[in-house]
Amino acid sequence: MLSDFVLILVFIGASLLGLFLVRRRVALETLQEQHEVAGIAFAVLGGLYGIILAFVLVLSWERFEEARNNVELEANALGDLHFHAGGFSEPTRTNLRGAIADYLDSVIHDEWAQLNQGRLSEETQKLYFAAWSSILASKPSQSWEVALYQVTLDRLDDLGDARRHRLIYARSGLPDVIWYFLVFFAIATVGFTYFFGMRRLWPQAIITAVLTATIGYTLVLIKETQTPFAGSVRVSNRSFRIVEQLIQLEKQGGGLPSSAAATAPE
């Protein structure tokens, strides 16, 4: 996040430098003559850019929330599968519960760090396949076993969908052409403030700096929320850690997890 703030400060410094250069080279009277035309052009450009910028920010935040909800869906599916396993006979019960426990541990301590580079862990993927294998190898015969088998397959489907979506969210983001548009017209919008000539330079410099900071910080928010599993603003693996502790407590015959699971760092 520090690098983002430095980038915003550089953007502000460059915009103020451009303003000072324009005021040194162009007479104040010349700028004031352009106020009417410049005001109309700035209103159209600034309004259109503001709408597009807000639209992209909302979509980016919705994408971030979808990624977080998807992680919770994956964690909940793992918790359900652990308890479903208790209804199966041996060796399916032990194999499925072992695969789920190992999968949780691998996601938390191995795979989550790799999501920062848009990758999934090969070891975690093997454990995911092991969970499938343990169910597909079972041979339900009684009607209640068949019903449990079908429900468990549905939860395994949910787990697989959530896992694939997690990889998609980690690897995809805004197309480059949209970033080119946002950055180019950010510069153009700030540049239009140079066409206004206020008698005192510092009030105009403050206006330019505030506008630049607003646009710059909005672009940073878009960049951060476009990569839900990387950067300084990212989805936590807290859901997996809570499910892991619930499973451990269930094995020990304990109660609900303490608040430490919900507040511990990634």
Phi, psi and omega in degrees: 000329180299319180296327178293318178295322177298319179297320178296318179296322177296318178299317179295315180299319179294321180293321179290324176297317178298320179297314181296322179294319179295317181292334178283329186262338183244132182294146181300321181296324178295318178294319182294332177294337184265005187303315185296310180293316181297323180296318179294314181297319180294322180296319180291310183295311181296320179295314180295316181294321179298320179295313181295318180297316179295321179297316180294321179296317179297316179297322179294319179292322176298322177296318178298316180293323176298320178296319179293317178296325180293322177296318178296322177298317179296316180295318179296323178297321178295318178297318178297318181296324178299316182284329174299323183301331180296342180271350181271158176277169178285147007268004184300319182301309182293319182295316182291315180295323177294319179294320179295315180296317179292323179297313178302313181298320181290321178298314185290315190259349182234301189291325185299323179292329181284340178297336179299332177259012178073029182238155170253151182285133177294322179295318178295323178297321178296321179292327175296316177296325180296324177296317177297315183298321182296327179280315183294335180281345180285152182235081181293141182239315181281159185298319180292329177291321178296318179297315178296321179299316181293318179295320179295321177297322178298318180290327175294323175298317178299318179298315180295318179298315181296322180295316179294321178296325178299320178292321179297315179296327182287333187257336186256157179199200179292138174299152182301325183297327178288321177297320177301316180298311184298317182288316182298313183281344169294316178295318181295319181296315178295320181298331180293338177292343180288341183279357177260137182244095174274143185299323177260129187287321188296320175300321178292324178296321178296317179299315180296318181294318180294317178298317179296316180296320180297311179295316181298315181291326176296319177296322177295317178299320178297315180298318183291317183282346176285341179239083188296340184247015179218164179085191183276336176250105184214161180289135181275159174267022183302323180299318179294321181292325177293315179297320179299317180291324177298318179296317179297319179292325178296321178295327182271355182075025182269187181262212182288155179290156177286170180292350182297327181293329183273344184244354181293148179292167180296000000 
